Amino acid sequence: MGGPGTRLQPLTFTVPKPLVPVLNRPVMEHMIAYLRQFGVEDIILTLNYLPDAIRGYFGDGRDFAVRLTYCLEKDPLGTAGAVKNAAEYLDGPFIVLNGDIFTEMDLAKMYSFHTSNKARATIALTWVDNPGAFGVVETAKNYKVKAFIEKPPPGTETTNWINAGTYILEPEVLNYIPSGRHYMFEKGLFPGLLDAGEPVFGYPYRGYWLDMGTLNKYFFLNIDLLEAKTSTPLVARAGRDGVRCGPNVTVHPSAEITAPAVIDRDCRIGKSARVHGPVIIGRDCVIEDGACLENAILWDNVRVGANARLSHCIISSHSLIDSGREVVNCVVTPAQSAPLPPQR
């Protein structure tokens, strides 16, 4: 399970990806707050894996100041097929977001760009140094899309702009998506719109953008937020010198905590324990005497035994780290462990 492309599966066997915590809050909660900034109040979630857990947390959305509608897929329908499955709720222009993407892009500016160009589809674009690992999007000078090229060989790239996983679409494009079958935006709908002569535009964005679909990208998203390299509406930007503790956190006077660190409620930090940021600790965690944590992410209900050492690791909920154990460059769940690649 090692390597830079290692997916999130070790963490999502029992937790669906929308509930994976980022700074101790489900990533979907961050996305809802992001949409709320731009006045979006009606949100459709297309679900396939562990939908009851997601509905159980978010309900109808009223606790998050939005209205949520759920569209379930018996079998995965692909990125575009999932949207077609929600067609009955889409009677005007709508935004599609890839749930793996974390960005600070201004959706209001993107929508203005979309309407001013009278586009049928607008695709957010982000600039990357190595476009050969992605599908690149060729555009004219006015950013009208000319072609999509999937993973061009090194040296043949004509652009560094890639699909950033956020789209604004007119409802008419749903007519190009077949019903009840697996269908993708990238290889199906968007090339099909070009072939049909429909106006498709790319919206260039150079700010923070990260696809958290791999273990190391998920890890660095949390660290980037903790170090204020990016921001979220859910949590105040603390900066590198911040230490935030929730209610009912007990820290022994001899323990040492250095920023940046976030410690959620009902945690206990024992005698002579050392927490050297960047570190994120979830709810109801116990760090026993003499334990040392650095560059680590702990989910809820984790117990770290006395004199254990954790570095560059992710520890999922309900895990126990034995006393004296050294956990380095690793993902730990109650059932297994896997290497965590250090590369960005």
RARA-V44493 format. One record per residue. N is the residue number from 1. RES is the residue in one small letter. PHI is phi as a letter, one per 20 degrees, with the letter a starting at -180 (* if undefined). Layout:
BEGIN
n & res & phi
N & RES & PHI
N & RES & PHI
END
This chain:
BEGIN
n & res & phi
1 & m & *
2 & g & e
3 & g & o
4 & p & g
5 & g & e
6 & t & g
7 & r & f
8 & l & e
9 & q & g
10 & p & g
11 & l & e
12 & t & d
13 & f & f
14 & t & c
15 & v & d
16 & p & f
17 & k & g
18 & p & f
19 & l & d
20 & v & f
21 & p & f
22 & v & c
23 & l & l
24 & n & m
25 & r & c
26 & p & g
27 & v & g
28 & m & f
29 & e & f
30 & h & f
31 & m & f
32 & i & f
33 & a & f
34 & y & f
35 & l & f
36 & r & f
37 & q & g
38 & f & d
39 & g & m
40 & v & f
41 & e & c
42 & d & d
43 & i & c
44 & i & d
45 & l & d
46 & t & e
47 & l & c
48 & n & c
49 & y & e
50 & l & l
51 & p & f
52 & d & f
53 & a & f
54 & i & f
55 & r & f
56 & g & f
57 & y & e
58 & f & e
59 & g & l
60 & d & e
61 & g & n
62 & r & f
63 & d & f
64 & f & d
65 & a & m
66 & v & c
67 & r & d
68 & l & d
69 & t & c
70 & y & d
71 & c & d
72 & l & e
73 & e & d
74 & k & f
75 & d & c
76 & p & g
77 & l & d
78 & g & n
79 & t & f
80 & a & e
81 & g & f
82 & a & f
83 & v & f
84 & k & g
85 & n & f
86 & a & d
87 & a & g
88 & e & f
89 & y & e
90 & l & d
91 & d & d
92 & g & b
93 & p & g
94 & f & b
95 & i & d
96 & v & d
97 & l & c
98 & n & f
99 & g & f
100 & d & e
101 & i & e
102 & f & d
103 & t & b
104 & e & d
105 & m & g
106 & d & e
107 & l & f
108 & a & f
109 & k & f
110 & m & f
111 & y & f
112 & s & f
113 & f & f
114 & h & f
115 & t & f
116 & s & f
117 & n & e
118 & k & l
119 & a & e
120 & r & e
121 & a & b
122 & t & c
123 & i & d
124 & a & f
125 & l & d
126 & t & c
127 & w & e
128 & v & c
129 & d & f
130 & n & c
131 & p & f
132 & g & f
133 & a & e
134 & f & c
135 & g & e
136 & v & e
137 & v & c
138 & e & e
139 & t & c
140 & a & f
141 & k & f
142 & n & e
143 & y & m
144 & k & f
145 & v & f
146 & k & d
147 & a & a
148 & f & d
149 & i & c
150 & e & e
151 & k & l
152 & p & f
153 & p & g
154 & p & g
155 & g & n
156 & t & d
157 & e & f
158 & t & d
159 & t & b
160 & n & d
161 & w & e
162 & i & c
163 & n & f
164 & a & e
165 & g & m
166 & t & c
167 & y & c
168 & i & d
169 & l & c
170 & e & e
171 & p & f
172 & e & f
173 & v & f
174 & l & f
175 & n & f
176 & y & e
177 & i & d
178 & p & f
179 & s & e
180 & g & m
181 & r & b
182 & h & f
183 & y & b
184 & m & d
185 & f & f
186 & e & f
187 & k & d
188 & g & d
189 & l & f
190 & f & f
191 & p & f
192 & g & f
193 & l & f
194 & l & f
195 & d & f
196 & a & e
197 & g & m
198 & e & f
199 & p & f
200 & v & d
201 & f & c
202 & g & d
203 & y & d
204 & p & f
205 & y & c
206 & r & d
207 & g & e
208 & y & f
209 & w & b
210 & l & b
211 & d & e
212 & m & e
213 & g & f
214 & t & d
215 & l & f
216 & n & f
217 & k & f
218 & y & f
219 & f & g
220 & f & f
221 & l & f
222 & n & g
223 & i & f
224 & d & f
225 & l & f
226 & l & f
227 & e & e
228 & a & m
229 & k & e
230 & t & b
231 & s & b
232 & t & c
233 & p & f
234 & l & f
235 & v & c
236 & a & f
237 & r & f
238 & a & e
239 & g & n
240 & r & f
241 & d & d
242 & g & e
243 & v & c
244 & r & d
245 & c & c
246 & g & f
247 & p & f
248 & n & m
249 & v & e
250 & t & d
251 & v & c
252 & h & f
253 & p & g
254 & s & e
255 & a & f
256 & e & c
257 & i & c
258 & t & c
259 & a & f
260 & p & e
261 & a & b
262 & v & c
263 & i & c
264 & d & f
265 & r & f
266 & d & m
267 & c & d
268 & r & c
269 & i & d
270 & g & e
271 & k & f
272 & s & l
273 & a & f
274 & r & c
275 & v & d
276 & h & d
277 & g & f
278 & p & f
279 & v & b
280 & i & c
281 & i & c
282 & g & f
283 & r & f
284 & d & l
285 & c & e
286 & v & c
287 & i & d
288 & e & f
289 & d & g
290 & g & m
291 & a & f
292 & c & c
293 & l & c
294 & e & b
295 & n & l
296 & a & c
297 & i & c
298 & l & d
299 & w & e
300 & d & f
301 & n & l
302 & v & d
303 & r & d
304 & v & d
305 & g & f
306 & a & g
307 & n & m
308 & a & f
309 & r & c
310 & l & c
311 & s & b
312 & h & l
313 & c & b
314 & i & c
315 & i & d
316 & s & e
317 & s & g
318 & h & m
319 & s & e
320 & l & c
321 & i & d
322 & d & f
323 & s & g
324 & g & m
325 & r & f
326 & e & d
327 & v & c
328 & v & c
329 & n & l
330 & c & b
331 & v & d
332 & v & c
333 & t & c
334 & p & g
335 & a & d
336 & q & a
337 & s & c
338 & a & b
339 & p & f
340 & l & d
341 & p & f
342 & p & e
343 & q & f
344 & r & e
END
